[in-house]
Amino acid sequence: MSLDPPHYIFSLQNNIRARPISWEGAVRAKTITDADLKKIKSIDKVRKEQRKQAIEADVDSFVALLLGGSGSQSIFEAAAKRQDIIQYMLVLTSDLIDDIPSLTDALVQHPAPFKPFLPLLKASSNPEEAIPLLTSAVLASLLSYALTQPSKSPSQIDEALPQVFSYLAALGKSTDPGLQDIAVIEYSSVLRSKKSRRLFWKQRKETVDPLFDILRSASGASKDQDSTLWSGGASVRSESTLSGNVGLQLLYHVLLVIWQLSFEGELVGDGLQDEHDIIILYTHLLRISPKEKTTRLLLSTLKNLLDSNRNSLLPTAVLARLPTLLGSLKTRHLTDPDALEDLEALTELLEDYTKTQTTFDEYAAEVQSGHLRWSPPHRNATFWRENARRILEENKGELPRKLAEILSKSWENDKQVLAIGCNDVACLVKEVPEKRSQLEKLGLKGRVMELMQEADETVRWESLRAVGEWLRYSFESNMKSDLPIR
């Protein structure tokens, strides 16, 4: 899928094309040679067909002009002190790569196709500086082509990709939507191969994390406000702008990049869930999706991730109430055939999974997700009578350990998690009192006692109930030990 160039880059390129360049002065100053000037004039400000004919008649000499070779410098190295020439040639190079495939093919077969451009990425620390922005566009186009072709210089790709990703990551962290859009569009052009996607994931603290900041902003929840997502509390602000002033086009481009990454689902699925709660976030974005094109990408990404991580992610999808949402999506009258196909595939996948699940599985999945909500098992006395011992003993006490981990957090933006955790502790103590020491060793007794001082009334009540159960059984045990022996 090829995207139009970002508006910011497009405007910058048009501005530079209109600027006059004193080429003859550059020759007199020996910045460029007469031969360089003849080549440039043969392709500059001429019709596309004439430009194509000139280059195809002597491809090698134009490769040498742009990249150097046979002892000659690249024009980008020769004219390093002339920023106007560098800018102009970067724009011209972008045009040539887009318009003349034979030249692009010859460029990527050069022994060092990216060498003249990589230093230009570091020309300025200002993210709005023209030369690095124009250079990133050239490198993204060249890498996009090189990654899909047999290459004589794979080590050159290995060297260039991390540097391009790091530069684009800095744009992605910007608060300027125009610069963010440049980053995600150029990411997308490069993420067309397994190699680039795996490296992108390897650098995920730089590359992926800022994209999820944008998605969370669009959803109406920050990283520490998961309760907004679990409750489905955010909404779309307008047709063109979502929460956090995230534009629809930027949202679409970010979703496109994550969709491309999802083709490495086995590699990235659990990491995306652990680090970004992608299942609940995408379920929420699907609920508020303003356009069919964003709905299509959300559905396809979920399908890729769930299909390749069934054991770990399907329980979370059920907990996030994705099956219910998919049912309501069928009433939206989607027309996109890919979206309809993915909707059907997701529905079948989740139906097959839920047919085999028990209430215990539902509860275990919720605890393992790291986020509690008032789902039916928590208030169901029969559930606790039948499952409390299993909860404590299954997988060597894995679930109570996870419950202790959940309760150890402050949950400043979602205090109900603490209340639910205290409820569960109370139920475990009530049903299996002889296992109290196991819970004490995990620090749960001390933690529920601390929570009796919480400002939130519900947390105080549930913690008091948990402590009450503990004290009740402790008192009964003491009474039995004090009875006289007959």
HELIX and SHEET records of a PDB file:
HELIX    1   1 HIS A    7  ARG A   17  1                                  11    
HELIX    2   2 TRP A   23  ARG A   28  1                                   6    
HELIX    3   3 ASP A   34  ILE A   43  1                                  10    
HELIX    4   4 LYS A   48  GLU A   56  1                                   9    
HELIX    5   5 VAL A   59  LEU A   67  1                                   9    
HELIX    6   6 ILE A   75  ALA A   78  1                                   4    
HELIX    7   7 GLN A   83  ASP A   99  1                                  17    
HELIX    8   8 PRO A  101  VAL A  108  1                                   8    
HELIX    9   9 LEU A  118  LEU A  121  1                                   4    
HELIX   10  10 ALA A  130  ALA A  146  1                                  17    
HELIX   11  11 PRO A  154  GLY A  172  1                                  19    
HELIX   12  12 PRO A  177  VAL A  190  1                                  14    
HELIX   13  13 LYS A  194  LYS A  202  1                                   9    
HELIX   14  14 ARG A  204  SER A  219  1                                  16    
HELIX   15  15 ASP A  226  SER A  231  1                                   6    
HELIX   16  16 SER A  243  ASN A  245  5                                   3    
HELIX   17  17 LEU A  248  LEU A  261  1                                  14    
HELIX   18  18 SER A  262  GLU A  264  5                                   3    
HELIX   19  19 GLY A  265  HIS A  276  1                                  12    
HELIX   20  20 ILE A  278  ILE A  288  1                                  11    
HELIX   21  21 GLU A  292  SER A  308  1                                  17    
HELIX   22  22 ARG A  310  LEU A  319  1                                  10    
HELIX   23  23 LEU A  322  LEU A  329  1                                   8    
HELIX   24  24 PRO A  337  THR A  354  1                                  18    
HELIX   25  25 THR A  359  SER A  369  1                                  11    
HELIX   26  26 PRO A  376  ARG A  379  5                                   4    
HELIX   27  27 ALA A  381  GLU A  393  1                                  13    
HELIX   28  28 GLU A  394  LYS A  396  5                                   3    
HELIX   29  29 GLU A  398  LEU A  407  1                                  10    
HELIX   30  30 GLN A  416  GLU A  431  1                                  16    
HELIX   31  31 PRO A  433  LYS A  435  5                                   3    
HELIX   32  32 ARG A  436  LYS A  441  1                                   6    
HELIX   33  33 LEU A  444  GLU A  450  1                                   7    
HELIX   34  34 LEU A  451  GLN A  453  5                                   3    
HELIX   35  35 GLU A  457  ASP A  482  1                                  26    
END                                                                             
